[in-house]
Amino acid sequence: MRSLIYFVVFVGSFCCLSAVFAAESGPEQYFDIGNGYFNEEQYDKAITAYSKALELAPGHVLASYNRGLSYYKTGRNDLAIADYSMAVSNGYAKPDIFSSRGIAYLKTGQYGLAAEDYTKVIAANPRFAE
């Protein structure tokens, strides 16, 4: 009988620990992991982590933006533009994202769109010399 009680307590503890670990694996955790990989210049791993964050929280604007930066760093400008645009459509309309997207547009030869984004940057911050 005593062994059965220990077994039930052990299994119950394991289930609780599993729930805690599952709860900790939310979008913010994957976002933070992505940031760590980005800072270590491991951009493909960062993309994977940001993608998981976006899978769990599709409207996560900073994960979209940072995944876009990672795509840009790996030369995948079309994917960067898509992520920057997703972040903008979800409400992230700051000069830094328009600047980043403008650069990606420039790299892909989309000069008119680049100029539009650069105009938004200048309108928001006339001192932004870049």
N, CA, C and O atoms as CSV, one atom per row, in Angstrom:
chain,resi,resn,atom,element,x,y,z
A,1,MET,N,N,0.826,-1.194,0.000
A,1,MET,CA,C,0.000,0.000,0.000
A,1,MET,C,C,0.869,1.256,0.000
A,1,MET,O,O,0.613,2.203,-0.744
A,2,ARG,N,N,1.898,1.247,0.846
A,2,ARG,CA,C,2.791,2.395,0.938
A,2,ARG,C,C,3.463,2.657,-0.416
A,2,ARG,O,O,3.620,3.810,-0.818
A,3,SER,N,N,3.854,1.596,-1.110
A,3,SER,CA,C,4.488,1.756,-2.422
A,3,SER,C,C,3.522,2.392,-3.418
A,3,SER,O,O,3.919,3.219,-4.238
A,4,LEU,N,N,2.284,2.009,-3.342
A,4,LEU,CA,C,1.283,2.583,-4.239
A,4,LEU,C,C,1.120,4.074,-3.974
A,4,LEU,O,O,0.989,4.856,-4.915
A,5,ILE,N,N,1.126,4.471,-2.728
A,5,ILE,CA,C,1.000,5.899,-2.390
A,5,ILE,C,C,2.202,6.668,-2.931
A,5,ILE,O,O,2.039,7.735,-3.524
A,6,TYR,N,N,3.414,6.131,-2.731
A,6,TYR,CA,C,4.613,6.794,-3.259
A,6,TYR,C,C,4.558,6.911,-4.779
A,6,TYR,O,O,4.950,7.923,-5.359
A,7,PHE,N,N,4.061,5.846,-5.406
A,7,PHE,CA,C,3.961,5.857,-6.865
A,7,PHE,C,C,2.993,6.948,-7.336
A,7,PHE,O,O,3.300,7.677,-8.279
A,8,VAL,N,N,1.840,7.065,-6.694
A,8,VAL,CA,C,0.844,8.076,-7.056
A,8,VAL,C,C,1.413,9.473,-6.838
A,8,VAL,O,O,1.222,10.357,-7.674
A,9,VAL,N,N,2.114,9.680,-5.720
A,9,VAL,CA,C,2.719,10.980,-5.449
A,9,VAL,C,C,3.778,11.288,-6.504
A,9,VAL,O,O,3.850,12.418,-6.987
A,10,PHE,N,N,4.603,10.301,-6.873
A,10,PHE,CA,C,5.643,10.496,-7.871
A,10,PHE,C,C,5.042,10.858,-9.227
A,10,PHE,O,O,5.483,11.812,-9.868
A,11,VAL,N,N,4.042,10.104,-9.661
A,11,VAL,CA,C,3.401,10.366,-10.953
A,11,VAL,C,C,2.730,11.737,-10.924
A,11,VAL,O,O,2.829,12.487,-11.896
A,12,GLY,N,N,2.066,12.071,-9.854
A,12,GLY,CA,C,1.423,13.382,-9.737
A,12,GLY,C,C,2.442,14.508,-9.801
A,12,GLY,O,O,2.194,15.529,-10.443
A,13,SER,N,N,3.586,14.336,-9.144
A,13,SER,CA,C,4.639,15.350,-9.189
A,13,SER,C,C,5.177,15.504,-10.596
A,13,SER,O,O,5.418,16.619,-11.057
A,14,PHE,N,N,5.365,14.379,-11.281
A,14,PHE,CA,C,5.876,14.416,-12.650
A,14,PHE,C,C,4.914,15.157,-13.566
A,14,PHE,O,O,5.336,15.952,-14.407
A,15,CYS,N,N,3.634,14.901,-13.405
A,15,CYS,CA,C,2.631,15.579,-14.227
A,15,CYS,C,C,2.641,17.078,-13.959
A,15,CYS,O,O,2.522,17.874,-14.891
A,16,CYS,N,N,2.781,17.469,-12.705
A,16,CYS,CA,C,2.823,18.896,-12.379
A,16,CYS,C,C,4.062,19.546,-12.976
A,16,CYS,O,O,3.979,20.648,-13.518
A,17,LEU,N,N,5.206,18.882,-12.886
A,17,LEU,CA,C,6.438,19.420,-13.471
A,17,LEU,C,C,6.303,19.554,-14.980
A,17,LEU,O,O,6.766,20.537,-15.558
A,18,SER,N,N,5.681,18.588,-15.616
A,18,SER,CA,C,5.482,18.655,-17.059
A,18,SER,C,C,4.631,19.869,-17.425
A,18,SER,O,O,4.912,20.557,-18.406
A,19,ALA,N,N,3.605,20.126,-16.641
A,19,ALA,CA,C,2.745,21.276,-16.910
A,19,ALA,C,C,3.510,22.581,-16.737
A,19,ALA,O,O,3.320,23.524,-17.506
A,20,VAL,N,N,4.381,22.637,-15.723
A,20,VAL,CA,C,5.184,23.843,-15.506
A,20,VAL,C,C,6.108,24.076,-16.687
A,20,VAL,O,O,6.184,25.192,-17.200
A,21,PHE,N,N,6.820,23.028,-17.133
A,21,PHE,CA,C,7.724,23.185,-18.264
A,21,PHE,C,C,6.967,23.554,-19.537
A,21,PHE,O,O,7.462,24.348,-20.338
A,22,ALA,N,N,5.804,23.004,-19.732
A,22,ALA,CA,C,5.013,23.334,-20.919
A,22,ALA,C,C,4.575,24.792,-20.862
A,22,ALA,O,O,4.587,25.483,-21.881
A,23,ALA,N,N,4.191,25.262,-19.685
A,23,ALA,CA,C,3.759,26.644,-19.547
A,23,ALA,C,C,4.922,27.608,-19.787
A,23,ALA,O,O,4.720,28.706,-20.307
A,24,GLU,N,N,6.139,27.202,-19.410
A,24,GLU,CA,C,7.303,28.059,-19.601
A,24,GLU,C,C,7.722,28.141,-21.062
A,24,GLU,O,O,8.470,29.046,-21.431
A,25,SER,N,N,7.265,27.231,-21.892
A,25,SER,CA,C,7.647,27.220,-23.299
A,25,SER,C,C,6.657,28.038,-24.119
A,25,SER,O,O,6.144,27.576,-25.138
A,26,GLY,N,N,6.401,29.242,-23.668
A,26,GLY,CA,C,5.486,30.125,-24.369
A,26,GLY,C,C,6.215,30.986,-25.382
A,26,GLY,O,O,7.426,30.859,-25.560
A,27,PRO,N,N,5.482,31.853,-26.037
A,27,PRO,CA,C,6.085,32.677,-27.086
A,27,PRO,C,C,7.222,33.562,-26.583
A,27,PRO,O,O,8.201,33.770,-27.300
A,28,GLU,N,N,7.109,34.081,-25.377
A,28,GLU,CA,C,8.172,34.952,-24.854
A,28,GLU,C,C,9.473,34.188,-24.635
A,28,GLU,O,O,10.561,34.726,-24.841
A,29,GLN,N,N,9.354,32.933,-24.218
A,29,GLN,CA,C,10.561,32.126,-24.035
A,29,GLN,C,C,11.248,31.911,-25.388
A,29,GLN,O,O,12.466,32.058,-25.496
A,30,TYR,N,N,10.480,31.568,-26.405
A,30,TYR,CA,C,11.072,31.368,-27.731
A,30,TYR,C,C,11.614,32.681,-28.304
A,30,TYR,O,O,12.632,32.692,-28.996
A,31,PHE,N,N,10.923,33.784,-28.008
A,31,PHE,CA,C,11.402,35.095,-28.436
A,31,PHE,C,C,12.767,35.386,-27.802
A,31,PHE,O,O,13.688,35.841,-28.481
A,32,ASP,N,N,12.889,35.123,-26.501
A,32,ASP,CA,C,14.159,35.345,-25.805
A,32,ASP,C,C,15.268,34.438,-26.337
A,32,ASP,O,O,16.415,34.859,-26.482
A,33,ILE,N,N,14.909,33.195,-26.622
A,33,ILE,CA,C,15.892,32.264,-27.197
A,33,ILE,C,C,16.346,32.791,-28.556
A,33,ILE,O,O,17.537,32.765,-28.869
A,34,GLY,N,N,15.410,33.262,-29.352
A,34,GLY,CA,C,15.754,33.836,-30.647
A,34,GLY,C,C,16.698,35.021,-30.508
A,34,GLY,O,O,17.648,35.160,-31.277
A,35,ASN,N,N,16.434,35.872,-29.526
A,35,ASN,CA,C,17.318,37.015,-29.294
A,35,ASN,C,C,18.730,36.569,-28.927
A,35,ASN,O,O,19.713,37.170,-29.362
A,36,GLY,N,N,18.822,35.518,-28.130
A,36,GLY,CA,C,20.143,34.991,-27.777
A,36,GLY,C,C,20.890,34.505,-29.004
A,36,GLY,O,O,22.067,34.815,-29.187
A,37,TYR,N,N,20.204,33.741,-29.843
A,37,TYR,CA,C,20.834,33.262,-31.080
A,37,TYR,C,C,21.198,34.433,-31.997
A,37,TYR,O,O,22.263,34.432,-32.614
A,38,PHE,N,N,20.318,35.426,-32.084
A,38,PHE,CA,C,20.596,36.582,-32.931
A,38,PHE,C,C,21.867,37.285,-32.454
A,38,PHE,O,O,22.729,37.638,-33.258
A,39,ASN,N,N,21.972,37.484,-31.151
A,39,ASN,CA,C,23.151,38.154,-30.593
A,39,ASN,C,C,24.433,37.361,-30.809
A,39,ASN,O,O,25.523,37.930,-30.854
A,40,GLU,N,N,24.298,36.042,-30.942
A,40,GLU,CA,C,25.448,35.178,-31.214
A,40,GLU,C,C,25.680,35.004,-32.714
A,40,GLU,O,O,26.541,34.228,-33.129
A,41,GLU,N,N,24.906,35.733,-33.527
A,41,GLU,CA,C,24.975,35.683,-34.990
A,41,GLU,C,C,24.671,34.302,-35.560
A,41,GLU,O,O,25.187,33.923,-36.611
A,42,GLN,N,N,23.824,33.554,-34.848
A,42,GLN,CA,C,23.330,32.257,-35.319
A,42,GLN,C,C,21.911,32.496,-35.851
A,42,GLN,O,O,20.914,32.131,-35.226
A,43,TYR,N,N,21.866,33.119,-37.023
A,43,TYR,CA,C,20.606,33.645,-37.539
A,43,TYR,C,C,19.599,32.562,-37.906
A,43,TYR,O,O,18.399,32.758,-37.714
A,44,ASP,N,N,20.051,31.429,-38.426
A,44,ASP,CA,C,19.091,30.363,-38.766
A,44,ASP,C,C,18.430,29.802,-37.513
A,44,ASP,O,O,17.235,29.507,-37.524
A,45,LYS,N,N,19.190,29.653,-36.437
A,45,LYS,CA,C,18.600,29.194,-35.175
A,45,LYS,C,C,17.662,30.258,-34.615
A,45,LYS,O,O,16.621,29.933,-34.044
A,46,ALA,N,N,18.029,31.528,-34.777
A,46,ALA,CA,C,17.153,32.611,-34.328
A,46,ALA,C,C,15.832,32.562,-35.089
A,46,ALA,O,O,14.764,32.724,-34.499
A,47,ILE,N,N,15.908,32.338,-36.396
A,47,ILE,CA,C,14.694,32.251,-37.221
A,47,ILE,C,C,13.792,31.132,-36.727
A,47,ILE,O,O,12.576,31.304,-36.648
A,48,THR,N,N,14.375,29.992,-36.395
A,48,THR,CA,C,13.594,28.866,-35.888
A,48,THR,C,C,12.892,29.234,-34.581
A,48,THR,O,O,11.715,28.925,-34.400
A,49,ALA,N,N,13.611,29.891,-33.673
A,49,ALA,CA,C,13.012,30.264,-32.389
A,49,ALA,C,C,11.926,31.321,-32.571
A,49,ALA,O,O,10.858,31.222,-31.967
A,50,TYR,N,N,12.192,32.329,-33.397
A,50,TYR,CA,C,11.173,33.358,-33.642
A,50,TYR,C,C,9.950,32.748,-34.329
A,50,TYR,O,O,8.817,33.143,-34.052
A,51,SER,N,N,10.178,31.800,-35.210
A,51,SER,CA,C,9.057,31.133,-35.891
A,51,SER,C,C,8.179,30.398,-34.893
A,51,SER,O,O,6.954,30.407,-35.015
A,52,LYS,N,N,8.798,29.762,-33.906
A,52,LYS,CA,C,8.027,29.064,-32.875
A,52,LYS,C,C,7.232,30.067,-32.038
A,52,LYS,O,O,6.080,29.814,-31.687
A,53,ALA,N,N,7.853,31.208,-31.720
A,53,ALA,CA,C,7.129,32.253,-30.977
A,53,ALA,C,C,5.926,32.727,-31.780
A,53,ALA,O,O,4.846,32.940,-31.228
A,54,LEU,N,N,6.118,32.892,-33.086
A,54,LEU,CA,C,5.012,33.344,-33.945
A,54,LEU,C,C,3.945,32.278,-34.131
A,54,LEU,O,O,2.773,32.596,-34.332
A,55,GLU,N,N,4.343,31.027,-34.067
A,55,GLU,CA,C,3.364,29.939,-34.134
A,55,GLU,C,C,2.453,29.989,-32.916
A,55,GLU,O,O,1.250,29.747,-33.019
A,56,LEU,N,N,3.036,30.305,-31.759
A,56,LEU,CA,C,2.275,30.353,-30.512
A,56,LEU,C,C,1.530,31.677,-30.334
A,56,LEU,O,O,0.489,31.729,-29.678
A,57,ALA,N,N,2.073,32.742,-30.923
A,57,ALA,CA,C,1.452,34.067,-30.814
A,57,ALA,C,C,1.608,34.781,-32.154
A,57,ALA,O,O,2.538,35.568,-32.328
A,58,PRO,N,N,0.706,34.514,-33.107
A,58,PRO,CA,C,0.853,35.036,-34.472
A,58,PRO,C,C,0.976,36.558,-34.571
A,58,PRO,O,O,1.555,37.054,-35.538
A,59,GLY,N,N,0.467,37.291,-33.634
A,59,GLY,CA,C,0.540,38.751,-33.689
A,59,GLY,C,C,1.730,39.343,-32.957
A,59,GLY,O,O,1.764,40.551,-32.725
A,60,HIS,N,N,2.698,38.531,-32.592
A,60,HIS,CA,C,3.869,38.993,-31.829
A,60,HIS,C,C,4.737,39.864,-32.739
A,60,HIS,O,O,5.537,39.356,-33.524
A,61,VAL,N,N,4.566,41.186,-32.621
A,61,VAL,CA,C,5.216,42.090,-33.572
A,61,VAL,C,C,6.730,42.085,-33.459
A,61,VAL,O,O,7.420,42.190,-34.473
A,62,LEU,N,N,7.260,41.966,-32.258
A,62,LEU,CA,C,8.719,41.979,-32.124
A,62,LEU,C,C,9.346,40.690,-32.646
A,62,LEU,O,O,10.463,40.713,-33.162
A,63,ALA,N,N,8.644,39.572,-32.520
A,63,ALA,CA,C,9.150,38.327,-33.109
A,63,ALA,C,C,9.148,38.438,-34.632
A,63,ALA,O,O,10.070,37.957,-35.292
A,64,SER,N,N,8.105,39.075,-35.196
A,64,SER,CA,C,8.060,39.297,-36.645
A,64,SER,C,C,9.220,40.176,-37.081
A,64,SER,O,O,9.928,39.864,-38.038
A,65,TYR,N,N,9.403,41.274,-36.369
A,65,TYR,CA,C,10.466,42.217,-36.717
A,65,TYR,C,C,11.836,41.559,-36.599
A,65,TYR,O,O,12.659,41.670,-37.508
A,66,ASN,N,N,12.085,40.878,-35.489
A,66,ASN,CA,C,13.397,40.263,-35.283
A,66,ASN,C,C,13.652,39.106,-36.236
A,66,ASN,O,O,14.788,38.886,-36.657
A,67,ARG,N,N,12.603,38.364,-36.579
A,67,ARG,CA,C,12.801,37.311,-37.581
A,67,ARG,C,C,13.128,37.962,-38.923
A,67,ARG,O,O,13.950,37.454,-39.684
A,68,GLY,N,N,12.475,39.093,-39.206
A,68,GLY,CA,C,12.806,39.840,-40.415
A,68,GLY,C,C,14.267,40.272,-40.429
A,68,GLY,O,O,14.940,40.163,-41.453
A,69,LEU,N,N,14.752,40.758,-39.303
A,69,LEU,CA,C,16.166,41.137,-39.201
A,69,LEU,C,C,17.072,39.929,-39.447
A,69,LEU,O,O,18.113,40.041,-40.094
A,70,SER,N,N,16.663,38.783,-38.923
A,70,SER,CA,C,17.457,37.558,-39.114
A,70,SER,C,C,17.464,37.139,-40.574
A,70,SER,O,O,18.501,36.749,-41.110
A,71,TYR,N,N,16.301,37.220,-41.216
A,71,TYR,CA,C,16.249,36.917,-42.645
A,71,TYR,C,C,17.139,37.882,-43.430
A,71,TYR,O,O,17.852,37.472,-44.347
A,72,TYR,N,N,17.092,39.160,-43.068
A,72,TYR,CA,C,17.934,40.150,-43.745
A,72,TYR,C,C,19.414,39.797,-43.589
A,72,TYR,O,O,20.181,39.865,-44.549
A,73,LYS,N,N,19.802,39.424,-42.382
A,73,LYS,CA,C,21.207,39.083,-42.116
A,73,LYS,C,C,21.670,37.877,-42.929
A,73,LYS,O,O,22.864,37.724,-43.187
A,74,THR,N,N,20.735,37.024,-43.331
A,74,THR,CA,C,21.087,35.840,-44.128
A,74,THR,C,C,20.833,36.059,-45.615
A,74,THR,O,O,20.919,35.123,-46.410
A,75,GLY,N,N,20.518,37.299,-45.988
A,75,GLY,CA,C,20.345,37.626,-47.394
A,75,GLY,C,C,18.997,37.272,-47.979
A,75,GLY,O,O,18.819,37.341,-49.195
A,76,ARG,N,N,18.042,36.894,-47.146
A,76,ARG,CA,C,16.706,36.531,-47.625
A,76,ARG,C,C,15.774,37.737,-47.483
A,76,ARG,O,O,14.880,37.769,-46.638
A,77,ASN,N,N,16.020,38.721,-48.343
A,77,ASN,CA,C,15.341,40.010,-48.229
A,77,ASN,C,C,13.847,39.932,-48.463
A,77,ASN,O,O,13.098,40.667,-47.819
A,78,ASP,N,N,13.380,39.077,-49.355
A,78,ASP,CA,C,11.937,38.962,-49.584
A,78,ASP,C,C,11.221,38.470,-48.327
A,78,ASP,O,O,10.137,38.949,-47.996
A,79,LEU,N,N,11.833,37.513,-47.632
A,79,LEU,CA,C,11.239,37.023,-46.384
A,79,LEU,C,C,11.318,38.089,-45.298
A,79,LEU,O,O,10.410,38.210,-44.475
A,80,ALA,N,N,12.407,38.867,-45.295
A,80,ALA,CA,C,12.534,39.966,-44.342
A,80,ALA,C,C,11.410,40.980,-44.563
A,80,ALA,O,O,10.767,41.425,-43.612
A,81,ILE,N,N,11.184,41.337,-45.819
A,81,ILE,CA,C,10.123,42.297,-46.147
A,81,ILE,C,C,8.767,41.777,-45.683
A,81,ILE,O,O,7.967,42.534,-45.133
A,82,ALA,N,N,8.508,40.501,-45.901
A,82,ALA,CA,C,7.227,39.916,-45.475
A,82,ALA,C,C,7.054,40.023,-43.964
A,82,ALA,O,O,5.974,40.365,-43.483
A,83,ASP,N,N,8.118,39.730,-43.215
A,83,ASP,CA,C,8.017,39.818,-41.752
A,83,ASP,C,C,7.889,41.253,-41.276
A,83,ASP,O,O,7.105,41.538,-40.371
A,84,TYR,N,N,8.653,42.163,-41.877
A,84,TYR,CA,C,8.513,43.573,-41.505
A,84,TYR,C,C,7.087,44.041,-41.778
A,84,TYR,O,O,6.491,44.738,-40.957
A,85,SER,N,N,6.549,43.661,-42.920
A,85,SER,CA,C,5.193,44.066,-43.286
A,85,SER,C,C,4.163,43.470,-42.336
A,85,SER,O,O,3.174,44.120,-42.000
A,86,MET,N,N,4.395,42.226,-41.901
A,86,MET,CA,C,3.484,41.596,-40.941
A,86,MET,C,C,3.500,42.380,-39.620
A,86,MET,O,O,2.450,42.607,-39.018
A,87,ALA,N,N,4.678,42.786,-39.180
A,87,ALA,CA,C,4.773,43.553,-37.942
A,87,ALA,C,C,4.052,44.896,-38.081
A,87,ALA,O,O,3.349,45.323,-37.165
A,88,VAL,N,N,4.226,45.551,-39.216
A,88,VAL,CA,C,3.549,46.829,-39.453
A,88,VAL,C,C,2.035,46.633,-39.456
A,88,VAL,O,O,1.305,47.427,-38.863
A,89,SER,N,N,1.564,45.584,-40.119
A,89,SER,CA,C,0.112,45.353,-40.181
A,89,SER,C,C,-0.470,44.997,-38.815
A,89,SER,O,O,-1.673,45.134,-38.592
A,90,ASN,N,N,0.396,44.535,-37.896
A,90,ASN,CA,C,-0.062,44.224,-36.537
A,90,ASN,C,C,0.172,45.384,-35.569
A,90,ASN,O,O,0.066,45.219,-34.354
A,91,GLY,N,N,0.491,46.566,-36.121
A,91,GLY,CA,C,0.551,47.753,-35.274
A,91,GLY,C,C,1.927,48.286,-34.938
A,91,GLY,O,O,2.033,49.310,-34.264
A,92,TYR,N,N,2.980,47.631,-35.382
A,92,TYR,CA,C,4.331,48.121,-35.082
A,92,TYR,C,C,4.754,49.048,-36.209
A,92,TYR,O,O,5.251,48.599,-37.242
A,93,ALA,N,N,4.552,50.350,-36.003
A,93,ALA,CA,C,4.816,51.328,-37.061
A,93,ALA,C,C,5.821,52.360,-36.570
A,93,ALA,O,O,5.531,53.557,-36.544
A,94,LYS,N,N,6.992,51.896,-36.184
A,94,LYS,CA,C,8.037,52.780,-35.686
A,94,LYS,C,C,9.078,53.010,-36.777
A,94,LYS,O,O,9.204,52.207,-37.701
A,95,PRO,N,N,9.819,54.105,-36.669
A,95,PRO,CA,C,10.805,54.408,-37.711
A,95,PRO,C,C,11.806,53.294,-37.983
A,95,PRO,O,O,12.220,53.102,-39.127
A,96,ASP,N,N,12.201,52.559,-36.951
A,96,ASP,CA,C,13.204,51.503,-37.163
A,96,ASP,C,C,12.722,50.416,-38.117
A,96,ASP,O,O,13.507,49.892,-38.907
A,97,ILE,N,N,11.446,50.076,-38.049
A,97,ILE,CA,C,10.972,49.019,-38.948
A,97,ILE,C,C,10.850,49.534,-40.379
A,97,ILE,O,O,11.119,48.797,-41.327
A,98,PHE,N,N,10.449,50.788,-40.541
A,98,PHE,CA,C,10.375,51.333,-41.895
A,98,PHE,C,C,11.770,51.497,-42.490
A,98,PHE,O,O,11.966,51.324,-43.693
A,99,SER,N,N,12.728,51.830,-41.645
A,99,SER,CA,C,14.112,51.913,-42.110
A,99,SER,C,C,14.621,50.540,-42.543
A,99,SER,O,O,15.226,50.397,-43.606
A,100,SER,N,N,14.369,49.539,-41.711
A,100,SER,CA,C,14.803,48.171,-42.041
A,100,SER,C,C,14.126,47.664,-43.310
A,100,SER,O,O,14.769,47.073,-44.177
A,101,ARG,N,N,12.834,47.902,-43.404
A,101,ARG,CA,C,12.122,47.433,-44.594
A,101,ARG,C,C,12.573,48.208,-45.830
A,101,ARG,O,O,12.674,47.646,-46.920
A,102,GLY,N,N,12.842,49.498,-45.652
A,102,GLY,CA,C,13.350,50.295,-46.758
A,102,GLY,C,C,14.674,49.763,-47.282
A,102,GLY,O,O,14.893,49.723,-48.493
A,103,ILE,N,N,15.547,49.359,-46.387
A,103,ILE,CA,C,16.837,48.780,-46.797
A,103,ILE,C,C,16.610,47.485,-47.568
A,103,ILE,O,O,17.244,47.252,-48.597
A,104,ALA,N,N,15.705,46.644,-47.073
A,104,ALA,CA,C,15.417,45.382,-47.758
A,104,ALA,C,C,14.799,45.643,-49.136
A,104,ALA,O,O,15.128,44.962,-50.107
A,105,TYR,N,N,13.907,46.626,-49.212
A,105,TYR,CA,C,13.355,46.998,-50.519
A,105,TYR,C,C,14.470,47.463,-51.455
A,105,TYR,O,O,14.495,47.104,-52.632
A,106,LEU,N,N,15.375,48.254,-50.928
A,106,LEU,CA,C,16.497,48.748,-51.731
A,106,LEU,C,C,17.339,47.589,-52.257
A,106,LEU,O,O,17.731,47.580,-53.424
A,107,LYS,N,N,17.616,46.613,-51.393
A,107,LYS,CA,C,18.423,45.448,-51.780
A,107,LYS,C,C,17.743,44.600,-52.851
A,107,LYS,O,O,18.413,43.915,-53.624
A,108,THR,N,N,16.404,44.645,-52.896
A,108,THR,CA,C,15.680,43.849,-53.896
A,108,THR,C,C,15.301,44.679,-55.123
A,108,THR,O,O,14.564,44.213,-55.992
A,109,GLY,N,N,15.807,45.900,-55.186
A,109,GLY,CA,C,15.553,46.743,-56.353
A,109,GLY,C,C,14.181,47.391,-56.388
A,109,GLY,O,O,13.769,47.901,-57.429
A,110,GLN,N,N,13.472,47.381,-55.282
A,110,GLN,CA,C,12.137,47.988,-55.209
A,110,GLN,C,C,12.282,49.424,-54.690
A,110,GLN,O,O,11.903,49.741,-53.563
A,111,TYR,N,N,12.840,50.274,-55.547
A,111,TYR,CA,C,13.248,51.615,-55.146
A,111,TYR,C,C,12.079,52.508,-54.744
A,111,TYR,O,O,12.203,53.295,-53.806
A,112,GLY,N,N,10.958,52.401,-55.431
A,112,GLY,CA,C,9.786,53.204,-55.083
A,112,GLY,C,C,9.283,52.880,-53.681
A,112,GLY,O,O,8.966,53.782,-52.905
A,113,LEU,N,N,9.209,51.580,-53.355
A,113,LEU,CA,C,8.765,51.172,-52.018
A,113,LEU,C,C,9.779,51.574,-50.958
A,113,LEU,O,O,9.411,51.947,-49.844
A,114,ALA,N,N,11.068,51.497,-51.312
A,114,ALA,CA,C,12.109,51.931,-50.380
A,114,ALA,C,C,11.943,53.419,-50.080
A,114,ALA,O,O,12.025,53.836,-48.925
A,115,ALA,N,N,11.711,54.209,-51.110
A,115,ALA,CA,C,11.535,55.646,-50.920
A,115,ALA,C,C,10.311,55.944,-50.052
A,115,ALA,O,O,10.345,56.851,-49.221
A,116,GLU,N,N,9.236,55.187,-50.241
A,116,GLU,CA,C,8.042,55.374,-49.406
A,116,GLU,C,C,8.362,55.129,-47.932
A,116,GLU,O,O,7.953,55.897,-47.062
A,117,ASP,N,N,9.098,54.047,-47.665
A,117,ASP,CA,C,9.438,53.751,-46.272
A,117,ASP,C,C,10.409,54.787,-45.707
A,117,ASP,O,O,10.271,55.193,-44.553
A,118,TYR,N,N,11.378,55.215,-46.497
A,118,TYR,CA,C,12.316,56.235,-46.027
A,118,TYR,C,C,11.590,57.544,-45.746
A,118,TYR,O,O,11.954,58.266,-44.818
A,119,THR,N,N,10.568,57.858,-46.536
A,119,THR,CA,C,9.769,59.062,-46.309
A,119,THR,C,C,9.040,58.973,-44.976
A,119,THR,O,O,8.925,59.968,-44.260
A,120,LYS,N,N,8.545,57.774,-44.638
A,120,LYS,CA,C,7.876,57.571,-43.339
A,120,LYS,C,C,8.860,57.759,-42.195
A,120,LYS,O,O,8.510,58.316,-41.154
A,121,VAL,N,N,10.083,57.297,-42.384
A,121,VAL,CA,C,11.104,57.446,-41.348
A,121,VAL,C,C,11.399,58.925,-41.121
A,121,VAL,O,O,11.443,59.388,-39.982
A,122,ILE,N,N,11.601,59.659,-42.208
A,122,ILE,CA,C,11.918,61.089,-42.106
A,122,ILE,C,C,10.756,61.864,-41.498
A,122,ILE,O,O,10.968,62.784,-40.709
A,123,ALA,N,N,9.532,61.496,-41.861
A,123,ALA,CA,C,8.358,62.167,-41.298
A,123,ALA,C,C,8.267,61.942,-39.787
A,123,ALA,O,O,7.881,62.843,-39.042
A,124,ALA,N,N,8.618,60.756,-39.351
A,124,ALA,CA,C,8.549,60.435,-37.924
A,124,ALA,C,C,9.719,61.027,-37.150
A,124,ALA,O,O,9.584,61.398,-35.984
A,125,ASN,N,N,10.869,61.111,-37.814
A,125,ASN,CA,C,12.071,61.595,-37.138
A,125,ASN,C,C,12.970,62.296,-38.146
A,125,ASN,O,O,13.825,61.654,-38.756
A,126,PRO,N,N,12.793,63.594,-38.332
A,126,PRO,CA,C,13.578,64.323,-39.344
A,126,PRO,C,C,15.082,64.273,-39.105
A,126,PRO,O,O,15.855,64.514,-40.032
A,127,ARG,N,N,15.503,63.973,-37.915
A,127,ARG,CA,C,16.949,63.899,-37.609
A,127,ARG,C,C,17.560,62.550,-37.931
A,127,ARG,O,O,18.764,62.352,-37.770
A,128,PHE,N,N,16.738,61.632,-38.381
A,128,PHE,CA,C,17.232,60.293,-38.697
A,128,PHE,C,C,17.987,60.347,-40.025
A,128,PHE,O,O,17.391,60.193,-41.091
A,129,ALA,N,N,19.295,60.566,-39.954
A,129,ALA,CA,C,20.106,60.870,-41.131
A,129,ALA,C,C,20.223,59.699,-42.102
A,129,ALA,O,O,20.351,59.912,-43.307
A,130,GLU,N,N,20.181,58.488,-41.604
A,130,GLU,CA,C,20.354,57.336,-42.494
A,130,GLU,C,C,19.310,57.346,-43.568
A,130,GLU,O,O,19.289,56.455,-44.417
